[in-house]
């Protein structure tokens, strides 16, 4: 897909610092991320938009500031490279501890289980999409075990896991992992107390 194929009224994020401040009340009240409906004037759920923001700040660090995201009336958001014109649709799956009595696995199995649900939907469903797993509460997990469990079994362009690591003293820390066939890349995003800036660190093997 190319950027000229975006629908005329599709909203694209331009200011990542400004929208970070808008996310603050949604992130600090987990209820919004658990069951929040679409954001007003933006056709994504809060957790979808937040996960896309977290992914994009990492991609911008790697590939430059021309990476952004937009709403999408067919999926869970579009990742856009304005420099190349590439547009990738995202498909999100939640592994959050939603308070509905549903018990999720711990560790890497929590992430593997929901990826498997999407793999089961077939190759055509996965084609030309990023799969984004948004999770919390997994405890200790090993990304190499996730990679080995999904290796060669899916048709997504890439699979990412994005998870809350800690939220002590109002400093929120997330991990973003990109799974390739034989290696993974993980970054840690640390958001400051007043949601006006962030730091990104690469986590080594």
Secondary structure, DSSP 8 states (H G I E B T S, - for coil): --GGGS-TT--B---HHHHHHHHHHHHHSHHHHHH--B-TTS-SBHHHHHHHHHHHHHHHHHH-TTEEEE--SSSS-EEEETTT--EEEEEEEEE---TTT-----HHHHHHHHHHHHHTT-HHHHTTEEEEEEE----S--HHHHHHHHTTS---SEEEEEEEEE-GGG-EEEEEEEE-SS-EEEEEEEE-TTSS-EEEEEE--
